[in-house]
Amino acid sequence: MKNLRKLSRTNLKEIQGGAFTGLCHGEIITVDNAPGAGMPYDCGCNTLIWCESLSACIQRGQFSSSSCKIKEL
């Protein structure tokens, strides 16, 4: 932590990168537009993936097979 220096305004403007992925945002799908159980859904962005149990397109990093699959009764 000692080697951190105070960044000037110009330095901050030059920093690039981060988690912003362009126009790819998660979206909630209405019941009318939701695919049937087990059917794929195109979220329209390569960083998003369909989560059945949430009926939503979520970021790939948030996907887990245990929380995004519909559980059988």
Phi and psi in radians as a Rosetta constraint file:
Dihedral C 1 N 2 CA 2 C 2 CIRCULARHARMONIC -1.179 0.35
Dihedral N 2 CA 2 C 2 N 3 CIRCULARHARMONIC -0.522 0.35
Dihedral C 2 N 3 CA 3 C 3 CIRCULARHARMONIC -1.451 0.35
Dihedral N 3 CA 3 C 3 N 4 CIRCULARHARMONIC 0.031 0.35
Dihedral C 3 N 4 CA 4 C 4 CIRCULARHARMONIC -1.304 0.35
Dihedral N 4 CA 4 C 4 N 5 CIRCULARHARMONIC 2.341 0.35
Dihedral C 4 N 5 CA 5 C 5 CIRCULARHARMONIC -2.015 0.35
Dihedral N 5 CA 5 C 5 N 6 CIRCULARHARMONIC 2.789 0.35
Dihedral C 5 N 6 CA 6 C 6 CIRCULARHARMONIC -1.229 0.35
Dihedral N 6 CA 6 C 6 N 7 CIRCULARHARMONIC 2.209 0.35
Dihedral C 6 N 7 CA 7 C 7 CIRCULARHARMONIC -1.490 0.35
Dihedral N 7 CA 7 C 7 N 8 CIRCULARHARMONIC 2.403 0.35
Dihedral C 7 N 8 CA 8 C 8 CIRCULARHARMONIC -1.396 0.35
Dihedral N 8 CA 8 C 8 N 9 CIRCULARHARMONIC 2.930 0.35
Dihedral C 8 N 9 CA 9 C 9 CIRCULARHARMONIC -1.039 0.35
Dihedral N 9 CA 9 C 9 N 10 CIRCULARHARMONIC -0.679 0.35
Dihedral C 9 N 10 CA 10 C 10 CIRCULARHARMONIC -1.125 0.35
Dihedral N 10 CA 10 C 10 N 11 CIRCULARHARMONIC -0.745 0.35
Dihedral C 10 N 11 CA 11 C 11 CIRCULARHARMONIC -1.052 0.35
Dihedral N 11 CA 11 C 11 N 12 CIRCULARHARMONIC -0.731 0.35
Dihedral C 11 N 12 CA 12 C 12 CIRCULARHARMONIC -1.132 0.35
Dihedral N 12 CA 12 C 12 N 13 CIRCULARHARMONIC -0.643 0.35
Dihedral C 12 N 13 CA 13 C 13 CIRCULARHARMONIC -1.194 0.35
Dihedral N 13 CA 13 C 13 N 14 CIRCULARHARMONIC -0.456 0.35
Dihedral C 13 N 14 CA 14 C 14 CIRCULARHARMONIC -1.420 0.35
Dihedral N 14 CA 14 C 14 N 15 CIRCULARHARMONIC -0.269 0.35
Dihedral C 14 N 15 CA 15 C 15 CIRCULARHARMONIC -1.202 0.35
Dihedral N 15 CA 15 C 15 N 16 CIRCULARHARMONIC 2.285 0.35
Dihedral C 15 N 16 CA 16 C 16 CIRCULARHARMONIC -2.192 0.35
Dihedral N 16 CA 16 C 16 N 17 CIRCULARHARMONIC 2.831 0.35
Dihedral C 16 N 17 CA 17 C 17 CIRCULARHARMONIC 1.897 0.35
Dihedral N 17 CA 17 C 17 N 18 CIRCULARHARMONIC -2.808 0.35
Dihedral C 17 N 18 CA 18 C 18 CIRCULARHARMONIC 1.931 0.35
Dihedral N 18 CA 18 C 18 N 19 CIRCULARHARMONIC -3.005 0.35
Dihedral C 18 N 19 CA 19 C 19 CIRCULARHARMONIC -1.636 0.35
Dihedral N 19 CA 19 C 19 N 20 CIRCULARHARMONIC -0.092 0.35
Dihedral C 19 N 20 CA 20 C 20 CIRCULARHARMONIC -1.173 0.35
Dihedral N 20 CA 20 C 20 N 21 CIRCULARHARMONIC 2.242 0.35
Dihedral C 20 N 21 CA 21 C 21 CIRCULARHARMONIC -1.977 0.35
Dihedral N 21 CA 21 C 21 N 22 CIRCULARHARMONIC 0.691 0.35
Dihedral C 21 N 22 CA 22 C 22 CIRCULARHARMONIC 1.323 0.35
Dihedral N 22 CA 22 C 22 N 23 CIRCULARHARMONIC -2.328 0.35
Dihedral C 22 N 23 CA 23 C 23 CIRCULARHARMONIC -1.647 0.35
Dihedral N 23 CA 23 C 23 N 24 CIRCULARHARMONIC 0.319 0.35
Dihedral C 23 N 24 CA 24 C 24 CIRCULARHARMONIC -1.590 0.35
Dihedral N 24 CA 24 C 24 N 25 CIRCULARHARMONIC 1.796 0.35
Dihedral C 24 N 25 CA 25 C 25 CIRCULARHARMONIC -2.129 0.35
Dihedral N 25 CA 25 C 25 N 26 CIRCULARHARMONIC 2.634 0.35
Dihedral C 25 N 26 CA 26 C 26 CIRCULARHARMONIC -1.103 0.35
Dihedral N 26 CA 26 C 26 N 27 CIRCULARHARMONIC 2.672 0.35
Dihedral C 26 N 27 CA 27 C 27 CIRCULARHARMONIC -2.506 0.35
Dihedral N 27 CA 27 C 27 N 28 CIRCULARHARMONIC 2.577 0.35
Dihedral C 27 N 28 CA 28 C 28 CIRCULARHARMONIC -1.619 0.35
Dihedral N 28 CA 28 C 28 N 29 CIRCULARHARMONIC 2.333 0.35
Dihedral C 28 N 29 CA 29 C 29 CIRCULARHARMONIC -1.756 0.35
Dihedral N 29 CA 29 C 29 N 30 CIRCULARHARMONIC 2.314 0.35
Dihedral C 29 N 30 CA 30 C 30 CIRCULARHARMONIC -1.252 0.35
Dihedral N 30 CA 30 C 30 N 31 CIRCULARHARMONIC 2.815 0.35
Dihedral C 30 N 31 CA 31 C 31 CIRCULARHARMONIC -1.037 0.35
Dihedral N 31 CA 31 C 31 N 32 CIRCULARHARMONIC -0.655 0.35
Dihedral C 31 N 32 CA 32 C 32 CIRCULARHARMONIC -1.130 0.35
Dihedral N 32 CA 32 C 32 N 33 CIRCULARHARMONIC -0.569 0.35
Dihedral C 32 N 33 CA 33 C 33 CIRCULARHARMONIC -1.677 0.35
Dihedral N 33 CA 33 C 33 N 34 CIRCULARHARMONIC -0.146 0.35
Dihedral C 33 N 34 CA 34 C 34 CIRCULARHARMONIC -1.224 0.35
Dihedral N 34 CA 34 C 34 N 35 CIRCULARHARMONIC 2.450 0.35
Dihedral C 34 N 35 CA 35 C 35 CIRCULARHARMONIC -1.297 0.35
Dihedral N 35 CA 35 C 35 N 36 CIRCULARHARMONIC 2.857 0.35
Dihedral C 35 N 36 CA 36 C 36 CIRCULARHARMONIC -1.185 0.35
Dihedral N 36 CA 36 C 36 N 37 CIRCULARHARMONIC 2.899 0.35
Dihedral C 36 N 37 CA 37 C 37 CIRCULARHARMONIC -1.013 0.35
Dihedral N 37 CA 37 C 37 N 38 CIRCULARHARMONIC 2.285 0.35
Dihedral C 37 N 38 CA 38 C 38 CIRCULARHARMONIC 1.411 0.35
Dihedral N 38 CA 38 C 38 N 39 CIRCULARHARMONIC -0.063 0.35
Dihedral C 38 N 39 CA 39 C 39 CIRCULARHARMONIC -1.547 0.35
Dihedral N 39 CA 39 C 39 N 40 CIRCULARHARMONIC 2.516 0.35
Dihedral C 39 N 40 CA 40 C 40 CIRCULARHARMONIC -1.315 0.35
Dihedral N 40 CA 40 C 40 N 41 CIRCULARHARMONIC 2.797 0.35
Dihedral C 40 N 41 CA 41 C 41 CIRCULARHARMONIC -2.430 0.35
Dihedral N 41 CA 41 C 41 N 42 CIRCULARHARMONIC 2.317 0.35
Dihedral C 41 N 42 CA 42 C 42 CIRCULARHARMONIC -1.526 0.35
Dihedral N 42 CA 42 C 42 N 43 CIRCULARHARMONIC 1.959 0.35
Dihedral C 42 N 43 CA 43 C 43 CIRCULARHARMONIC -1.393 0.35
Dihedral N 43 CA 43 C 43 N 44 CIRCULARHARMONIC -0.135 0.35
Dihedral C 43 N 44 CA 44 C 44 CIRCULARHARMONIC 1.423 0.35
Dihedral N 44 CA 44 C 44 N 45 CIRCULARHARMONIC 0.193 0.35
Dihedral C 44 N 45 CA 45 C 45 CIRCULARHARMONIC -2.692 0.35
Dihedral N 45 CA 45 C 45 N 46 CIRCULARHARMONIC 2.407 0.35
Dihedral C 45 N 46 CA 46 C 46 CIRCULARHARMONIC -1.271 0.35
Dihedral N 46 CA 46 C 46 N 47 CIRCULARHARMONIC -0.185 0.35
Dihedral C 46 N 47 CA 47 C 47 CIRCULARHARMONIC -1.673 0.35
Dihedral N 47 CA 47 C 47 N 48 CIRCULARHARMONIC -0.058 0.35
Dihedral C 47 N 48 CA 48 C 48 CIRCULARHARMONIC -1.856 0.35
Dihedral N 48 CA 48 C 48 N 49 CIRCULARHARMONIC 2.608 0.35
Dihedral C 48 N 49 CA 49 C 49 CIRCULARHARMONIC -2.398 0.35
Dihedral N 49 CA 49 C 49 N 50 CIRCULARHARMONIC 2.566 0.35
Dihedral C 49 N 50 CA 50 C 50 CIRCULARHARMONIC -1.310 0.35
Dihedral N 50 CA 50 C 50 N 51 CIRCULARHARMONIC 2.287 0.35
Dihedral C 50 N 51 CA 51 C 51 CIRCULARHARMONIC -2.001 0.35
Dihedral N 51 CA 51 C 51 N 52 CIRCULARHARMONIC 1.877 0.35
Dihedral C 51 N 52 CA 52 C 52 CIRCULARHARMONIC -1.031 0.35
Dihedral N 52 CA 52 C 52 N 53 CIRCULARHARMONIC -0.870 0.35
Dihedral C 52 N 53 CA 53 C 53 CIRCULARHARMONIC -1.189 0.35
Dihedral N 53 CA 53 C 53 N 54 CIRCULARHARMONIC -0.441 0.35
Dihedral C 53 N 54 CA 54 C 54 CIRCULARHARMONIC -1.627 0.35
Dihedral N 54 CA 54 C 54 N 55 CIRCULARHARMONIC -0.203 0.35
Dihedral C 54 N 55 CA 55 C 55 CIRCULARHARMONIC 0.882 0.35
Dihedral N 55 CA 55 C 55 N 56 CIRCULARHARMONIC 0.870 0.35
Dihedral C 55 N 56 CA 56 C 56 CIRCULARHARMONIC -2.608 0.35
Dihedral N 56 CA 56 C 56 N 57 CIRCULARHARMONIC 2.719 0.35
Dihedral C 56 N 57 CA 57 C 57 CIRCULARHARMONIC -1.590 0.35
Dihedral N 57 CA 57 C 57 N 58 CIRCULARHARMONIC 2.212 0.35
Dihedral C 57 N 58 CA 58 C 58 CIRCULARHARMONIC -2.200 0.35
Dihedral N 58 CA 58 C 58 N 59 CIRCULARHARMONIC 2.858 0.35
Dihedral C 58 N 59 CA 59 C 59 CIRCULARHARMONIC -1.134 0.35
Dihedral N 59 CA 59 C 59 N 60 CIRCULARHARMONIC 2.520 0.35
Dihedral C 59 N 60 CA 60 C 60 CIRCULARHARMONIC -0.978 0.35
Dihedral N 60 CA 60 C 60 N 61 CIRCULARHARMONIC -0.606 0.35
Dihedral C 60 N 61 CA 61 C 61 CIRCULARHARMONIC -1.180 0.35
Dihedral N 61 CA 61 C 61 N 62 CIRCULARHARMONIC -0.365 0.35
Dihedral C 61 N 62 CA 62 C 62 CIRCULARHARMONIC -1.607 0.35
Dihedral N 62 CA 62 C 62 N 63 CIRCULARHARMONIC -0.134 0.35
Dihedral C 62 N 63 CA 63 C 63 CIRCULARHARMONIC -1.344 0.35
Dihedral N 63 CA 63 C 63 N 64 CIRCULARHARMONIC 2.327 0.35
Dihedral C 63 N 64 CA 64 C 64 CIRCULARHARMONIC -2.422 0.35
Dihedral N 64 CA 64 C 64 N 65 CIRCULARHARMONIC 2.365 0.35
Dihedral C 64 N 65 CA 65 C 65 CIRCULARHARMONIC -1.113 0.35
Dihedral N 65 CA 65 C 65 N 66 CIRCULARHARMONIC -0.443 0.35
Dihedral C 65 N 66 CA 66 C 66 CIRCULARHARMONIC -1.300 0.35
Dihedral N 66 CA 66 C 66 N 67 CIRCULARHARMONIC -0.546 0.35
Dihedral C 66 N 67 CA 67 C 67 CIRCULARHARMONIC -1.744 0.35
Dihedral N 67 CA 67 C 67 N 68 CIRCULARHARMONIC -0.204 0.35
Dihedral C 67 N 68 CA 68 C 68 CIRCULARHARMONIC -1.941 0.35
Dihedral N 68 CA 68 C 68 N 69 CIRCULARHARMONIC 0.184 0.35
Dihedral C 68 N 69 CA 69 C 69 CIRCULARHARMONIC -1.920 0.35
Dihedral N 69 CA 69 C 69 N 70 CIRCULARHARMONIC 2.496 0.35
Dihedral C 69 N 70 CA 70 C 70 CIRCULARHARMONIC -1.286 0.35
Dihedral N 70 CA 70 C 70 N 71 CIRCULARHARMONIC 2.218 0.35
Dihedral C 70 N 71 CA 71 C 71 CIRCULARHARMONIC -1.472 0.35
Dihedral N 71 CA 71 C 71 N 72 CIRCULARHARMONIC 2.407 0.35
Dihedral C 71 N 72 CA 72 C 72 CIRCULARHARMONIC -1.258 0.35
Dihedral N 72 CA 72 C 72 N 73 CIRCULARHARMONIC 2.471 0.35
